[in-house]
């Protein structure tokens, strides 16, 4: 227990009276071990505890036995998500130096967390993801009466973005977001679409000028996978004084364009073009790398959460339960990815289910004990 207690240090116990008969840290450890082994719900946590009681008693006291699924549910409903998130932040703090400088921020809905009876819509989270280490750096829930734009500054406050590049989709291409990132010491690469109509049209016209684009720094990559050939071409320029004078966009130093060409085995081709605002004049190769790093959040985070951990179909609905259990999944995902052996997250979850020693080794690697 002394090994793992630091993991949940500082988590405030919101329970009162008889509800505290089960030790807070012991319940959180059982919940984490269950999630690392493929558990998805509070009922799974209670079942894991009953089936693994002999193993758990090797390092837990369990004075009143294994908590029921109602006890787990009551705990996660009551925990303060902001306080509980300190566990996630602590886990990634020691790995901050390993980041390659790109932090991708994107939203994700927990589609089955809605509750018609209480007229509660599905929980929507804004998450920060380190593409190089594939670790979740933090998350903030979107208020039901708000949107991702207002949650973004709150998320940035949780992170150390100094000297790093923050990427986001067009929803977050806002003056307020850009200013928040620059003030925090970071740089941004923000997708530009029609939601910023005038500046979007001017950037588009600039890159459609053949003479202008010849003066831009350019990089290209070609990938072949499953019979598809994908070519990506990036152009970037910092010769934008005319744009700065017209829009006075916070921190704006460069604009970029990425063109993607795809050819399928049946000979069909498609083309898409994206435009970007940047607070730093990156070399074209680095610019293209940052853009591709942002795209990886879908496969490396959202896909794993939905397909491997079944997040999109889970029915946690009441109080703080959906957000706290989502945090527990991200804590477990980070622990699995910090485990040094090769293999997928799915494979490591299976190993954890089959071998309790492997589960303990995963946690030891994460908390560095």
Wavefront OBJ file of the C-alpha trace (Angstrom):
o trace
v 0.000 0.000 0.000
v 2.910 2.341 0.706
v 4.009 1.854 -2.909
v 0.731 2.970 -4.451
v -0.663 5.493 -1.960
v 1.343 8.380 -3.517
v -0.644 7.835 -6.707
v -3.849 9.127 -5.064
v -2.246 11.572 -2.667
v -4.252 14.780 -2.388
v -7.554 13.296 -3.569
v -10.227 14.727 -1.271
v -12.765 12.303 0.201
v -16.263 13.811 -0.252
v -18.052 11.054 1.660
v -19.526 11.470 5.105
v -20.607 9.309 8.039
v -21.038 5.588 7.376
v -20.018 5.951 3.733
v -16.387 6.321 4.861
v -16.216 2.787 6.247
v -14.349 1.778 3.088
v -10.928 3.396 2.770
v -10.769 5.967 -0.047
v -7.353 4.942 -1.381
v -8.234 1.263 -1.270
v -11.382 1.868 -3.307
v -9.495 3.939 -5.884
v -6.800 1.285 -6.182
v -9.394 -1.450 -6.738
v -11.095 0.777 -9.305
v -7.820 1.391 -11.123
v -6.807 -2.288 -11.088
v -10.224 -3.218 -12.447
v -9.992 -0.631 -15.250
v -6.468 -1.768 -16.146
v -7.841 -5.312 -16.420
v -10.681 -4.376 -18.752
v -13.344 -3.382 -16.203
v -15.766 -0.741 -17.442
v -18.286 0.015 -14.692
v -18.649 0.297 -10.918
v -20.235 -3.163 -10.958
v -17.051 -4.464 -12.618
v -14.977 -2.877 -9.846
v -16.981 -4.679 -7.167
v -16.805 -7.959 -9.111
v -13.042 -7.573 -9.601
v -12.664 -6.995 -5.872
v -14.593 -10.146 -4.969
v -12.763 -12.358 -7.455
v -9.319 -10.950 -6.596
v -9.804 -10.547 -2.848
v -6.944 -12.880 -1.903
v -4.599 -10.971 -4.194
v -5.816 -7.578 -2.943
v -5.268 -8.554 0.696
v -1.568 -8.888 -0.054
v -1.330 -5.086 0.107
v -4.763 -3.756 1.160
v -6.315 -4.016 4.630
v -9.950 -4.269 3.454
v -11.160 -3.956 7.054
v -14.809 -4.095 6.009
v -14.373 -6.410 3.031
v -14.929 -5.546 -0.634
v -17.088 -2.470 -1.329
v -20.349 -3.038 -3.204
v -21.042 -1.621 -6.646
v -23.283 0.989 -4.957
v -20.373 2.081 -2.777
v -18.160 2.530 -5.849
v -20.952 4.352 -7.676
v -21.569 6.718 -4.757
v -17.860 7.489 -4.525
v -17.363 8.351 -8.205
v -20.602 10.347 -8.279
v -19.373 12.455 -5.367
v -15.670 12.949 -6.203
v -14.717 16.425 -7.382
v -13.403 15.906 -10.955
v -11.006 18.854 -10.746
v -9.485 17.406 -7.599
v -9.418 13.850 -8.987
v -7.619 15.093 -12.091
v -4.534 15.804 -9.971
v -3.817 12.064 -10.288
v -3.683 12.328 -14.082
v -1.555 15.473 -13.957
v 0.865 13.888 -11.484
v 1.334 10.820 -13.669
v 2.393 12.816 -16.738
v 4.471 15.440 -14.936
v 7.643 13.346 -14.929
v 7.230 12.612 -18.633
v 6.890 16.252 -19.703
v 10.508 16.447 -20.850
v 9.865 13.629 -23.333
v 7.269 15.590 -25.282
v 8.329 16.579 -28.785
v 6.640 19.944 -28.366
v 3.245 19.128 -29.935
v 0.131 19.080 -27.770
v -3.056 18.282 -29.682
v -6.341 19.536 -28.227
v -9.652 18.113 -29.371
v -13.149 17.435 -28.072
v -14.848 14.087 -27.478
v -18.412 13.252 -26.477
v -19.376 10.329 -24.221
v -22.364 9.525 -26.375
v -24.284 7.263 -23.995
v -23.899 9.455 -20.924
v -27.074 11.422 -21.667
v -30.042 11.169 -19.302
v -33.466 11.893 -20.784
v -35.202 11.799 -17.401
v -33.184 14.698 -16.039
v -32.827 16.333 -19.476
v -29.069 15.985 -19.237
v -27.173 15.880 -22.515
v -24.147 13.676 -23.174
v -20.941 14.719 -21.441
v -18.514 16.495 -23.762
v -14.818 16.684 -22.878
v -11.963 18.769 -24.240
v -8.710 16.822 -23.985
v -5.014 17.552 -24.383
v -2.939 14.779 -25.943
v 0.835 14.453 -26.376
v 1.249 12.820 -29.777
v 4.855 11.737 -29.224
v 4.278 9.842 -25.964
v 0.555 9.173 -26.652
v -0.336 10.333 -23.144
v -3.468 12.224 -22.116
v -2.256 15.397 -20.416
v -5.571 16.681 -19.094
v -9.276 17.089 -19.724
v -12.011 19.620 -18.983
v -15.753 19.020 -19.176
v -17.772 21.372 -21.356
v -20.580 23.090 -19.508
v -23.999 22.096 -20.852
v -24.830 25.727 -21.593
v -21.476 26.433 -23.210
v -19.121 24.905 -25.787
v -15.532 23.795 -26.358
v -14.348 27.346 -26.956
v -14.962 28.395 -23.349
v -13.458 25.171 -21.956
v -10.203 25.550 -23.909
v -8.612 28.269 -21.680
v -9.393 26.220 -18.562
v -7.595 23.238 -20.063
v -4.545 25.298 -21.044
v -4.284 26.544 -17.444
v -3.745 22.929 -16.340
v -0.865 22.351 -18.750
v 2.738 23.380 -19.081
v 2.794 24.536 -22.708
v 5.851 26.777 -22.490
v 8.034 26.167 -25.538
v 5.534 23.717 -27.018
v 3.180 23.801 -29.981
v -0.556 23.573 -29.380
v -2.648 22.310 -32.294
v -6.423 22.497 -32.552
v -9.178 22.319 -35.137
v -11.015 25.274 -36.650
v -13.509 25.583 -33.774
v -10.676 26.838 -31.582
v -9.307 29.294 -34.106
v -10.390 32.245 -31.989
v -8.579 35.393 -30.930
v -9.120 34.537 -27.264
v -7.636 31.052 -27.684
v -4.625 32.371 -29.570
v -3.992 35.006 -26.918
v -4.284 32.455 -24.090
v -1.731 30.139 -25.718
v 0.781 32.908 -26.424
v 0.476 34.359 -22.906
v 1.179 30.898 -21.476
v 4.459 30.756 -23.412
v 3.347 28.315 -26.081
v 2.888 28.503 -29.817
v -0.134 27.569 -31.869
v -0.915 25.872 -35.166
v -4.648 26.438 -35.628
v -6.775 25.181 -38.510
v -8.540 27.952 -40.419
v -11.980 27.521 -41.972
v -15.079 29.490 -42.804
v -15.897 30.273 -39.170
v -13.290 33.037 -39.547
v -14.661 34.166 -42.890
v -12.632 37.238 -43.875
v -9.184 36.095 -42.769
v -9.879 32.618 -44.143
v -10.700 34.055 -47.563
v -7.593 36.273 -47.590
v -5.282 33.370 -46.653
v -6.949 31.184 -49.275
v -6.524 33.846 -51.972
v -2.854 34.255 -51.040
v -2.050 30.567 -51.459
v -4.058 30.381 -54.690
v -1.669 32.916 -56.210
v 0.905 30.909 -58.157
v 3.539 33.616 -57.861
v 3.138 33.936 -54.088
v 3.211 30.222 -53.369
v 6.503 29.856 -55.247
v 8.119 32.019 -52.559
v 6.871 29.837 -49.692
v 8.872 27.175 -47.894
v 7.630 23.771 -49.063
v 7.785 20.155 -47.821
v 6.232 16.938 -49.080
v 5.631 13.418 -47.805
v 4.412 10.338 -49.680
v 2.958 7.340 -47.843
v 1.694 4.028 -49.194
v -0.571 1.931 -46.988
v -3.167 -0.758 -47.792
v -2.834 0.019 -51.466
v -3.491 3.744 -51.004
v -0.952 6.372 -51.925
v -1.199 9.578 -49.919
v 0.798 12.660 -50.802
v 0.852 15.651 -48.446
v 2.315 18.978 -49.505
v 2.894 21.815 -47.049
v 3.542 25.473 -47.837
v 4.303 28.112 -45.204
v 5.347 31.770 -45.196
v 6.059 34.464 -42.618
v 5.810 37.285 -45.176
v 2.427 38.379 -43.854
v 2.751 41.980 -42.706
v -0.272 42.807 -44.861
v -2.326 40.233 -42.942
v -1.149 41.420 -39.521
v -2.099 45.009 -40.339
v -5.563 43.980 -41.499
v -6.494 41.660 -38.632
v -4.130 42.206 -35.671
v -4.478 38.541 -34.742
v -2.782 37.748 -31.375
v 0.701 36.294 -31.863
v 0.280 35.688 -35.612
v 3.660 35.141 -37.301
v 2.983 32.820 -40.246
v 0.297 31.171 -42.362
v 0.336 27.716 -43.880
v -1.424 25.412 -46.290
v -1.496 21.618 -46.412
v -2.775 19.822 -49.510
v -3.565 16.134 -49.296
v -3.839 13.907 -52.370
v -5.133 10.349 -52.076
v -5.102 7.654 -54.753
v -6.934 4.384 -54.050
v -6.176 0.974 -55.608
v -9.149 1.325 -57.971
v -7.637 4.485 -59.452
v -9.919 7.009 -57.746
v -8.304 10.198 -56.511
v -9.341 12.812 -53.983
v -7.901 16.128 -52.865
v -8.394 18.245 -49.769
v -6.778 21.485 -48.680
v -6.456 22.968 -45.202
v -5.220 26.383 -44.117
v -3.548 27.339 -40.834
v -2.580 30.271 -38.643
v 0.725 29.947 -36.762
v 2.372 31.944 -33.986
v 5.832 30.804 -35.078
v 7.435 30.519 -38.502
v 8.191 26.799 -38.537
v 10.198 25.138 -41.303
v 7.776 23.485 -43.730
v 8.789 19.975 -42.634
v 8.136 20.797 -38.985
v 4.837 22.468 -39.863
v 3.652 19.380 -41.728
v 4.799 17.165 -38.859
v 2.801 19.234 -36.349
v -0.334 19.046 -38.501
v -0.011 15.277 -38.856
v 0.587 14.945 -35.115
v -2.778 16.574 -34.499
v -4.556 14.158 -36.842
v -3.167 11.222 -34.838
v -5.415 12.036 -31.874
v -8.300 10.240 -33.582
v -6.488 6.908 -33.965
v -4.235 7.041 -30.914
v -6.739 8.352 -28.375
v -10.379 8.456 -29.463
v -10.269 5.110 -31.273
v -8.552 3.370 -28.338
v -11.024 4.801 -25.821
v -14.022 3.754 -27.909
v -12.879 0.414 -29.342
v -10.529 -0.916 -26.654
v -12.205 0.601 -23.574
v -15.801 0.812 -24.927
v -16.191 4.404 -23.774
v -18.762 5.350 -26.392
v -21.292 2.765 -25.210
v -20.946 3.082 -21.422
v -24.085 4.320 -19.637
v -22.642 6.195 -16.646
v -25.049 9.118 -16.243
v -25.493 10.505 -12.745
v -23.747 13.445 -11.052
v -19.925 13.444 -11.461
v -19.791 9.738 -12.328
v -19.323 10.035 -16.119
v -16.485 12.552 -15.825
v -14.666 10.743 -13.002
v -14.888 7.342 -14.660
v -13.638 8.927 -17.887
v -10.674 10.242 -15.893
v -10.063 6.754 -14.484
v -9.946 5.346 -18.030
v -7.412 7.985 -19.061
v -5.298 7.308 -15.966
v -5.359 3.598 -16.833
v -4.541 4.342 -20.478
v -1.538 6.468 -19.489
v -0.303 3.755 -17.117
v -0.606 1.111 -19.834
v 1.347 3.277 -22.261
v 4.106 4.023 -19.771
v 4.656 0.296 -19.239
v 7.917 -0.317 -21.141
v 7.199 -3.619 -22.905
v 6.127 -3.646 -26.534
v 2.535 -4.315 -27.454
v -0.814 -2.632 -27.922
v -2.996 -1.200 -25.161
v -5.491 -3.986 -25.836
v -2.746 -6.580 -25.345
v -1.589 -4.998 -22.089
v -5.149 -4.920 -20.737
v -5.462 -8.627 -21.510
v -2.149 -9.341 -19.781
v -3.336 -7.379 -16.750
v -6.529 -9.462 -16.645
v -4.540 -12.687 -16.827
v -1.596 -11.726 -14.591
v -1.942 -9.693 -11.404
v 1.830 -9.338 -11.244
v 1.845 -7.637 -14.642
v -0.825 -5.223 -13.374
v 1.334 -4.290 -10.384
v 4.388 -3.884 -12.605
v 2.440 -1.458 -14.819
v 1.553 0.741 -11.846
v 5.082 0.557 -10.432
v 6.482 1.790 -13.760
v 4.033 4.718 -13.782
v 4.609 5.858 -10.203
v 8.336 5.066 -10.382
v 8.547 2.852 -7.312
l 1 2 3 4 5 6 7 8 9 10 11 12 13 14 15 16 17 18 19 20 21 22 23 24 25 26 27 28 29 30 31 32 33 34 35 36 37 38 39 40 41 42 43 44 45 46 47 48 49 50 51 52 53 54 55 56 57 58 59 60 61 62 63 64 65 66 67 68 69 70 71 72 73 74 75 76 77 78 79 80 81 82 83 84 85 86 87 88 89 90 91 92 93 94 95 96 97 98 99 100 101 102 103 104 105 106 107 108 109 110 111 112 113 114 115 116 117 118 119 120 121 122 123 124 125 126 127 128 129 130 131 132 133 134 135 136 137 138 139 140 141 142 143 144 145 146 147 148 149 150 151 152 153 154 155 156 157 158 159 160 161 162 163 164 165 166 167 168 169 170 171 172 173 174 175 176 177 178 179 180 181 182 183 184 185 186 187 188 189 190 191 192 193 194 195 196 197 198 199 200 201 202 203 204 205 206 207 208 209 210 211 212 213 214 215 216 217 218 219 220 221 222 223 224 225 226 227 228 229 230 231 232 233 234 235 236 237 238 239 240 241 242 243 244 245 246 247 248 249 250 251 252 253 254 255 256 257 258 259 260 261 262 263 264 265 266 267 268 269 270 271 272 273 274 275 276 277 278 279 280 281 282 283 284 285 286 287 288 289 290 291 292 293 294 295 296 297 298 299 300 301 302 303 304 305 306 307 308 309 310 311 312 313 314 315 316 317 318 319 320 321 322 323 324 325 326 327 328 329 330 331 332 333 334 335 336 337 338 339 340 341 342 343 344 345 346 347 348 349 350 351 352 353 354 355 356 357 358 359 360 361 362 363 364 365 366 367 368 369
